[in-house]
Amino acid sequence: MNIQDYLYFSPGDRRALSIIFVLILVGWMLFYVFNPPQPEPVVLAPVVQAEDSVQQRHVPVPDTSAQAKSRRTPASKPKPEPRSFYQPYSSDKFPKGTVVELNSADSTTLRRVPGIGPVFASRIVRFRSLLGGFYTVSQLREVYGIDEERYRSLAPWFRVDTAGIVPLRVNQLSYKQLASHPYLSKAQVRSLCSLRALKRQLSGWGDLSLLEEFAAPQHRRLRHYLSFE
């Protein structure tokens, strides 16, 4: 007899065996789910502490005696003197009532006026040089940094001598030289030079009055600085 005859199963037998195998597998899974294996307890050996391992702490008792307090207290330091920003009146300043001629005063003289230091003295001298001189003390308002309050404090210290003004000779100076004056705009200088080239020489304010750029309000301050010689 062939061995395959013993291992042959009909289709019905195979289905029955498959079902039995599945049931066995499910049964083992349910067993492990509801009865998981318990780990064996771990027994730790008791820790024996040596008698000499524990040492008593020494807690110092604070010394409250007067001598101890004196050792802890630092030596008293002298208090610093408060800073003072007061500056006494400088002896090199002019006494009250002094009047300085604005067009002839140099930088050193200007610094002696109360309220004027090196910076403002330098600015006044530079602006005066660009103008050719001051014709009134009120022109100090035009110096950079001199506001109305500072001007009112400075005005009583000055007077102006208009003989010190150096005017511009409009018939001789170049465009660049004329345009450097603070009171002349580039448009005014261009018109002046064009009229001068046309007439060859300007004779006075009557010629400039023909130009729109030299309206009547300009005459009041420019008449001190333009010469037609």
C-alpha positions in Angstrom: 0.0 0.0 0.0 1.3 3.5 -0.9 2.0 5.9 2.0 0.1 8.6 0.2 -3.1 6.6 0.9 -2.6 7.3 4.6 -2.0 11.1 4.1 -4.9 11.6 1.7 -7.8 13.6 3.1 -11.0 14.4 1.5 -12.1 18.1 1.1 -14.4 17.7 4.1 -11.6 16.3 6.3 -9.3 19.2 5.3 -11.9 21.7 6.3 -12.5 20.0 9.6 -8.7 19.9 10.4 -8.4 23.6 9.5 -11.2 24.6 11.9 -9.7 22.5 14.7 -6.3 24.1 14.1 -7.8 27.6 14.2 -9.7 26.8 17.4 -6.5 25.5 19.1 -4.6 28.7 18.1 -7.4 30.9 19.4 -7.6 29.0 22.6 -3.8 29.5 23.3 -4.1 33.2 22.5 -7.0 33.6 25.0 -5.1 31.7 27.6 -2.0 34.0 27.4 -4.2 37.1 27.3 -6.1 36.3 30.5 -3.3 34.5 32.3 0.0 36.3 31.4 3.1 34.9 32.9 4.1 36.6 36.2 7.7 37.8 36.5 9.7 36.3 39.3 10.1 38.7 42.2 13.6 40.2 42.6 14.9 40.0 46.1 17.3 42.8 47.0 20.0 42.3 49.5 19.7 44.6 52.6 22.1 47.5 52.6 24.2 47.5 55.7 25.4 51.0 56.7 28.7 51.2 58.6 28.4 52.8 62.0 31.2 55.2 61.3 29.7 56.4 58.0 27.3 58.7 59.7 29.1 61.7 61.1 27.5 64.4 63.2 27.5 67.9 61.7 29.0 70.6 63.7 26.7 73.7 63.6 28.6 76.8 64.7 26.9 78.9 67.3 26.8 82.5 66.1 28.9 84.9 68.2 26.7 87.8 69.3 29.3 89.6 71.3 30.1 93.2 70.7 33.7 92.3 69.6 32.4 90.0 66.9 30.0 92.7 65.7 32.9 95.1 65.4 34.8 92.6 63.3 31.9 92.1 60.9 31.2 95.8 60.5 33.5 97.4 57.8 35.3 100.6 58.6 33.1 103.6 57.8 34.2 105.4 54.7 33.8 109.2 54.2 30.8 110.1 52.1 31.8 111.6 48.8 31.1 115.2 48.3 28.1 115.9 46.0 29.1 117.0 42.5 28.5 120.6 41.9 27.7 122.0 38.4 27.9 125.6 39.5 30.5 127.5 37.6 31.5 130.8 39.2 31.5 134.0 37.1 34.6 134.1 35.1 36.8 137.1 35.7 37.7 137.4 32.0 34.2 138.3 31.1 33.2 141.9 30.5 31.5 143.6 33.4 27.8 144.5 33.0 27.3 147.7 31.0 30.2 147.0 28.5 29.2 147.6 24.8 31.2 145.9 22.1 31.4 147.1 18.5 30.2 144.0 16.5 32.1 144.6 13.2 35.5 145.1 14.7 35.5 142.6 17.6 37.7 139.5 17.1 36.9 136.0 18.4 38.8 136.6 21.6 36.8 139.8 22.4 33.5 138.1 21.5 34.3 135.3 24.0 34.5 137.8 26.8 30.8 138.7 26.3 28.7 136.7 28.8 26.7 134.0 27.0 29.3 133.6 24.1 31.8 130.8 24.1 34.3 129.6 21.5 31.6 128.0 19.3 29.3 131.0 19.1 32.3 133.4 18.7 33.5 131.4 15.7 30.0 131.3 14.1 29.6 135.1 14.5 32.9 135.8 13.0 32.3 133.4 10.1 28.8 134.9 9.3 30.2 138.4 9.5 32.9 137.5 7.0 30.3 136.1 4.6 28.1 139.2 4.9 30.9 141.7 4.7 29.8 143.1 8.1 26.7 143.7 10.2 24.5 146.7 9.6 22.3 146.0 12.6 22.6 144.0 15.9 19.4 142.2 15.1 21.3 140.2 12.4 22.7 138.1 15.2 19.4 136.2 15.0 20.6 134.8 11.7 23.7 133.2 13.3 23.2 129.4 13.6 22.1 128.4 17.2 21.2 131.9 18.4 17.5 131.7 19.2 15.3 134.6 20.3 15.9 134.1 24.0 19.7 134.1 23.5 19.5 137.0 21.2 17.7 139.1 23.8 20.4 138.4 26.3 23.2 139.3 23.9 21.7 142.4 22.2 22.5 144.9 25.0 26.2 144.0 24.8 26.7 145.2 21.2 26.5 148.1 18.8 27.2 148.3 15.1 29.3 150.7 13.1 28.2 150.4 9.5 31.5 152.0 8.4 33.1 148.6 9.0 31.0 146.9 6.2 32.9 145.7 3.1 30.4 145.9 0.2 30.4 143.8 -3.0 31.5 145.6 -6.2 28.9 144.2 -8.5 30.6 145.5 -11.7 33.9 143.7 -10.9 33.1 140.5 -9.1 32.5 137.1 -10.8 29.3 135.1 -10.6 30.9 132.7 -8.0 32.0 135.6 -5.8 28.6 137.3 -5.8 26.7 134.0 -5.2 28.7 133.4 -2.0 26.9 136.2 -0.3 24.2 134.9 2.1 21.6 137.5 0.9 22.0 136.8 -2.8 20.3 133.8 -4.4 21.6 132.1 -7.5 18.6 133.4 -9.5 19.4 137.0 -8.5 23.1 136.6 -9.4 22.2 135.2 -12.8 19.9 138.1 -13.6 22.4 140.6 -12.3 25.2 139.2 -14.4 23.0 139.0 -17.5 22.0 142.7 -17.1 25.6 143.7 -16.4 26.7 141.9 -19.6 23.9 143.7 -21.5 24.6 147.2 -20.1 28.3 146.6 -19.6 28.1 148.4 -16.3 25.4 148.9 -13.7 25.0 152.4 -12.4 22.9 151.8 -9.4 19.7 150.5 -7.9 17.8 152.0 -10.7 19.2 149.3 -13.0 18.4 146.5 -10.5 14.9 147.7 -10.1 14.3 146.5 -13.7 14.8 143.0 -12.6 11.9 141.0 -11.1 14.3 139.2 -8.7 15.3 142.5 -7.0 11.9 143.7 -5.8 11.6 146.6 -3.3 11.8 144.5 -0.1 15.3 143.3 -1.2 16.6 146.8 -1.2 16.4 147.3 2.5 19.1 144.8 3.4 21.0 144.5 0.1 21.7 148.3 -0.2 24.2 147.9 2.6 26.2 145.3 0.6 26.2 146.3 -3.0 28.5 148.9 -4.5 28.2 150.1 -8.1 31.6 151.8 -8.3 
